[in-house]
Amino acid sequence: NRVLRRCAGSRGVARVCMLAVFSLSAAAQALAGRPLATEDAGTVGDRQCQLETWAESAKGAHGWVISPSCGPSETTELGLELARSQAPGAVADEATISFKWVPKNLQWEGWAFGFKGFAGYGRAQPAGWSRSQTGLLGIASRSFGDDWTVHLNLGATRDHASQRTVALANGALTWKASERLLLFGEIEAVRHAPTTQSTGLRYWLIPERLGLDVTASRDAGVSNSRRYTVGLGWYGIFGN
């Protein structure tokens, strides 16, 4: 739901759309792993690595993403996200690097808090790469019992092409329906852009190791904006 939210259904304006794929709304969501776009107050673990990858599809456009991340320590995480999107007559690439910090002592009334900074670069082929975005998120997560968890994000992102900085806010609610099945709903809001509404699931093929993700999302008030993703996540199988 990154580049596809702006390019879905485009035909004659596909070129213009792909030139703008690293705009404010795209920047806000190139942050988190699957199945959620909302970031959680957790890290991959000390000297552990993970790999997530997924394919996205919408009317008139499709794309893929690969996103590895590793934990230099228990409280920090370095991430990289590489994406390619295609619409009729246009191809665009995106690369985003990120750093997450979740201090162990930053907790209150069951809530855990953290921060995530990111910087992105993009190009619409055959043009060269250029800085597209930078931003910072504040993260809060809390579990209610063993099955329910809430994640909240609040931050801002800077679009370097337009020289505009806008606020963003994300929220997600997850429910552990069984030992292998996780269901969720979330909302992503970026100022001056339609709010994105998403639902989805994760099914653990190998519990806590290999997960299959399926999501569906739409932009509120925008016709023909529905998008779908299918992905896989490998966790804790790399590193020490």
N, C-alpha and C positions, 0 to 999 in steps of 0.2 A: 504493500500500500504506500510506496514511496513515489517513484516516478509514474507509476500506473495511475495514480489518482488524478493527475493532470493530463495524461495522454490518452486515457480510455475514450474510445469513440472518435478520436481525431482523425481527419483525413487530409483536407487541404491545408490545415494548420499544423500538421504533424511536425514539420521542420521547426516552426516557432516553438511548439510545445517542448520538443526535446532540447532545444537550446536553453529552456528555462527549467530543466528538471532538477537543478540544484538550487531552486528558489526556496523561499521561507518555509513553505509547507513540507517540502521534501526534506529539508534539513532537520526539521523537528523530529522526524521519525526514523532517521537512519542511525539509531542508537542501540536498540535493545535486541536481545536474542529472541528466538521463537520459543513458544508460540505468542508471547506478548511483545507488543511494541513499547508498553510501559516498563520502565526500568524498575528493578527490585533492589532492596538494600541487602545485597549479598554478593559474594565474590566466588570465583571458581575454586579457590583454595590455594594454600601455600605450595608453590612449585608444581601446580597442576595446570593442565591445559584442556580445552574443549574445542569442538568444531561443530558449527551449525551451518546448514545450507538449505535453501528453499527456492522454489520456483513460484512466480507470480503470474497471474493471468487476468486480463480484463478485456472488455470489448475494444478491439482494434490495437491492443498492445500486449506484450508479455515481457518477462524478464527473469533473471536468476540472481541469486545472492550467495556468497560464501563468506563466512564470518568466523575466523579463529580467534581465541583469546586465551591468555595465560595469566597466572597469578604469581608475581614476584614475591609476594608475602601473603599472609592470611587476610590482610585488610586492604590489599590493592589488587587491581586487575588492569592489564593492558589489552586492548582490543583492536582488531582490524576488520573492516567490512569492505568487500569488493562486490560491485554490482554492475550489471549490464542490462539495459532495457532497449526494446525494439518496438517501434511503431512504423506504419507504412512510410517508407522512404527515409527513415532516420534511425540512427543507432547512437546511444549515449552510454558513457561509462562514469562510474562514481567510485571514489575511494575515501573512506572515513576512518580516522584513527581516534582512539578514545582512551581515557584514563579514569578509572573509578577508585574512589577511596571510601571505605566503610569503617570508621573507627569503632573499636569494640566498646569503648566507654561512652559513646554517643547514643544513649538509649534513655527512654522516658515512658513510664506507664505502659510497658509492653511494646512500644514503638522502637524500631531501629532506624537510624538515619545514615545517609551517605551523600556523596557528591560525585558528579560525573562531568568531565569536560571533554569536548570533542572538536575536531577540525576536519573539514572535508575538501576534497578536490574533485573537479569534474571536467568532462569534455563532451561535446557533441561532435562525433566523427564527421569529417577528418580534422577538425580543429584540435589544437593542442590543449594540454592540461592547464587549469587555472584554479586559484583558491575560490571556493564556492561558499563556505560557511564556517563559522566557529560558534560555540555555545557552551552553556553551563546549566546543569540540572541539579536541583536539590531533590533528594529521594527519601521517602518514608515508607516503611512496610510494617504491618502488624498481623499476627495470626490470631484467630479467634477459635479456640479449641484445636482439634487436630485436623479439621477439614476445610476451614475457611481462612482466606488470607486477603488482605487489602494492600494494594500498592498505589502510592500517590507520587506524582512528579510535578515540580514547579520550577520554571527556569526561563531562559531567554536565548534566542539565537540571532546571529548577525549574518545577513545575506550580503556578500561582498559585491555582487553585481549591482544591486540597487542601493547599497549603503544604508540599509534599514535594519533596525533591531526590533524584534517583536517578542512578546511574551508567549509562553506556551504552558499548557497544563495537561497532564494525562492522569487517568485513574483506571484501575482494573480490580476486579473481584474474581477470585478463583475458588473453585470448590473441588475438593478431592472426593470424587464420587465412589472410587474404589481404589484398591492398591495400585492398579495400573492405569486408571482413567482420571484425567484432570479436565474440568470444564471451566470456561471463563467468559467474561464479558468485559469490554473496556470502551472508554471514550478518550479520544485525542483531540485537543483543542489548540489551535494556533490562531492568534489574532489576525484578522483580515483574510481568513480562509475558512471553508466549511468544516464543521466538526465531523470527525470520522468515528463511526460506530462499528464495533467488531464483536464477533462471537467466534468461539472455536474450541478445540480440544487438543489434548496431548494423550497419546496412548503409549505406554511404556512397553516396547517390544522386549527389552531387557530392563527390569526395574532399576531406575536411577542411573542407567548407563546409556541406553539407546532408546530415543523417543521418536514417535511419528506424530507430526503436527498437521492439522488441517484448520484453516481459518476462512471466514467470509467477512467482508467489510463493505461499508458504503459511506458516502458523504451525505450528511443531512441536507435535504432540500435540493440535491443534484440528481437529475434523472440519468439513468444508464451509468451510474458510478459504481456498481457492484464489482468487487474484486475478490479473487480467491488465491490462497497460497497452500502449497503442500511442501512439507520439509522434514528433515531429519536432524536430530541433535545427538552428538556423541559426547559423553561427560565422564571425566575422571579416568579416561583410558590412556591418556598421554602424560608424560612427566613422571615424577617420583611418587 
